[in-house]
Structures are given as structure tokens and as C-alpha cells.
């Protein structure tokens, strides 16, 4: 098992979104109370209000159940975003083409530049701050982090060590005649 260089656990903590949902839940609750007190024979609006209240409670519960675990290992990156991942996802350093730590100001996170449609796989509870990496097959990942300085140090040491290790142990390609039966492989 590879040694952990960096480990972070995050939980959803954006109170402004929760307050926004609670505000609309209070408006819906007021509408429900008014419908029950007047009760003009139609239950359609009352049932709709109850469904919206349940949706609001479910949304808040889902937001607070979001958890993100990130670990930088000597041989790769492991991350798990509960409840979407049952098992931790792992990306080995030898699959990574480029990686960089991204820091975005709070104001810039709300302008819409962080919205992507299928270009990146984004796993973040910390806005647009974290690790952006591109695999050799072209797949892009963004893995969020709140501790950017420690993440940068861990990624730099692990990624550079993995690149150096793979370049020193790689057997150089040699032109071999077709009749020769020599197996060339990395050590």
C-alpha cells in the first residue's frame, strides 16, 4: 500500500444556499397555512405546498450528506464523493499527463466561468479551488480542496517523484531485428 502524503475530508458548508432554500420553504409554509385556514374545497395547492416542503427538506438533507475525501498517495490520487461514489476512485500518476493546483477568488467563482458541460469531471465542495488534472487519454478532472498550500506541496512532490521514477526505470526503445526474440519491458 502506498504512503499517504496528503489527506483531506470536506463536508458541504455553504450556509447561503441553505438559507436560500429555507427562505422559499418559509414562503411555501405560509402559503400552506393560508390554504388550510381558508380551505375553499380544493386541496391541490395544499398538496403542492406539502410536496415543495418535502423537496426542500430533502434538498437540505442531501446537501449536508455530501462528503468529499481526497488523498494524495505516492502512486496516485484517491478521492470519494459520498453519496455518488460507493468506492474511492483512484488515478495513478502514470495515467496523468498534466496537473496543477487552481486557486480562484470568491468573486470569480460566481461569474459562470466554472460551468462546464461534459468537458471536465468535477468533484468539489470547495468551489473552483483544487487540483486540475488531465489524463493521458484526454479526460479532465477537477478535484476540489480547501487546503491549497498543502495540496500543492503534496502534488508537486508525489508527481515529480513518480515522473522521475518512471523515467529512470523505463527501458529505452531499441530497434530490434524481426528475427530476434528479445522481450523488452520496463523493470
C-alpha positions in Angstrom: 0.0 0.0 0.0 1.3 3.4 -1.0 2.1 6.0 1.7 -0.3 8.9 2.1 1.3 12.3 1.6 -1.9 14.4 2.0 -5.4 13.7 3.2 -8.4 16.0 3.4 -12.1 15.4 4.3 -14.6 18.0 3.4 -18.3 18.4 4.1 -20.8 20.8 2.5 -20.7 24.1 4.3 -22.3 26.8 2.2 -24.8 28.4 4.5 -26.1 30.8 1.9 -27.6 28.1 -0.3 -29.3 26.5 2.8 -30.7 29.9 3.8 -32.0 30.4 0.2 -33.8 27.0 0.4 -35.1 27.8 3.9 -36.5 31.2 2.7 -38.5 29.5 0.0 -39.6 26.8 2.4 -41.0 29.5 4.8 -42.9 31.1 1.9 -44.3 27.7 1.0 -45.2 27.1 4.6 -47.0 30.5 4.8 -49.0 29.5 1.6 -49.8 26.1 3.2 -51.1 27.8 6.4 -53.2 30.2 4.4 -54.7 27.3 2.3 -55.5 25.3 5.4 -57.1 28.3 7.2 -59.2 29.3 4.2 -59.8 25.8 2.8 -62.1 26.5 -0.1 -62.6 22.9 -1.0 -59.6 22.5 -3.3 -56.6 20.5 -1.8 -54.4 20.8 -4.9 -52.5 23.9 -3.7 -52.1 22.4 -0.2 -50.7 19.1 -1.6 -48.4 21.1 -3.9 -47.1 23.1 -0.9 -46.5 19.9 1.1 -44.6 18.4 -1.8 -42.4 21.5 -2.1 -41.7 21.4 1.7 -40.7 17.8 1.4 -38.5 18.7 -1.6 -36.8 21.5 0.4 -36.2 19.2 3.4 -34.8 16.5 1.1 -32.5 19.1 -0.6 -31.1 20.3 2.7 -30.6 16.7 3.9 -28.8 15.8 0.6 -26.6 18.8 0.8 -25.5 18.0 4.3 -24.9 14.4 3.4 -22.3 15.4 0.8 -18.8 14.4 1.8 -15.6 14.6 -0.1 -12.4 12.7 0.8 -9.2 13.3 -1.1 -5.8 11.6 -0.6 -2.6 12.2 -2.4 -0.5 9.0 -2.4 2.9 8.2 -3.6 1.4 6.2 -6.6 -1.7 8.4 -7.3 -4.7 10.2 -6.2 -7.7 8.7 -4.4 -11.0 10.6 -4.0 -14.5 9.7 -2.9 -17.6 11.9 -3.0 -20.3 10.4 -0.9 -23.2 9.7 -1.8 -22.2 9.4 -5.5 -19.2 7.1 -5.2 -19.6 3.8 -3.4 -15.8 3.1 -3.6 -12.9 5.5 -3.7 -11.8 6.5 -7.3 -8.1 6.2 -8.0 -6.0 7.8 -10.7 -2.4 6.6 -10.9 0.4 9.1 -11.5 1.4 7.2 -14.6 -2.0 7.9 -16.2 -1.6 11.7 -15.6 -0.3 13.9 -18.4 -0.5 17.3 -16.5 -1.7 18.5 -13.2 -1.9 21.9 -11.5 -3.4 23.4 -8.4 -6.1 26.0 -9.2 -7.0 28.9 -6.9 -9.9 31.1 -7.8 -11.1 34.2 -5.9 -14.5 34.1 -4.3 -15.9 36.7 -6.7 -14.6 34.9 -9.8 -16.3 31.6 -8.7 -19.7 33.2 -9.3 -19.3 34.6 -12.8 -20.0 31.4 -14.6 -16.6 30.5 -15.9 -16.5 27.4 -13.8 -19.6 25.9 -15.5 -18.6 23.2 -17.9 -20.8 20.8 -20.0 -19.1 17.4 -20.2 -15.5 18.8 -20.6 -14.4 18.0 -17.1 -15.4 15.7 -14.4 -15.8 18.0 -11.3 -15.7 16.7 -7.8 -15.7 19.7 -5.4 -17.3 21.0 -2.3 -14.9 24.0 -2.2 -15.8 25.9 -5.3 -13.2 26.3 -8.0 -10.2 25.7 -5.7 -8.4 22.4 -6.0 -6.5 20.1 -8.4 -7.0 20.1 -12.1 -5.5 17.2 -13.9 -5.6 15.8 -17.4 -5.1 12.1 -18.0 -3.1 10.8 -21.0 -6.4 9.7 -22.6 -7.6 13.3 -22.6 -10.1 13.0 -19.7 -10.0 16.1 -17.4 -10.7 16.0 -13.7 -11.2 18.8 -11.2 -10.9 17.6 -7.5 -11.7 20.3 -5.0 -9.7 21.2 -1.9 -9.8 23.8 0.8 -6.1 23.3 1.8 -4.4 24.5 -1.4 -0.9 25.1 0.0 -0.5 21.6 1.5 -2.2 20.1 -1.7 0.3 21.9 -3.9 3.3 20.7 -1.9 2.0 17.1 -1.8 1.1 17.0 -5.5 4.5 18.5 -6.5 6.5 16.0 -4.5 4.4 13.0 -5.5 4.0 13.8 -9.2 7.7 14.8 -9.6 8.8 11.6 -7.8 6.5 9.5 -9.9 7.8 11.1 -13.2 11.4 10.7 -12.1 10.8 7.1 -11.0 9.2 6.1 -14.3 11.8 7.8 -16.5 14.7 6.1 -14.7 13.1 2.7 -14.8 12.0 2.9 -18.4 13.9 0.7 -20.9 14.9 2.8 -23.9 13.4 1.7 -27.1 15.9 -0.1 -29.3 15.5 -1.2 -32.9 15.4 -4.9 -32.8 15.5 -7.1 -36.0 12.4 -9.0 -36.7 14.2 -12.4 -36.3 15.4 -11.6 -32.7 13.2 -12.8 -29.9 14.1 -10.4 -27.2 11.4 -9.2 -24.8 11.9 -5.5 -23.9 9.8 -4.4 -20.9 10.1 -1.8 -18.0 11.8 -3.0 -14.9 
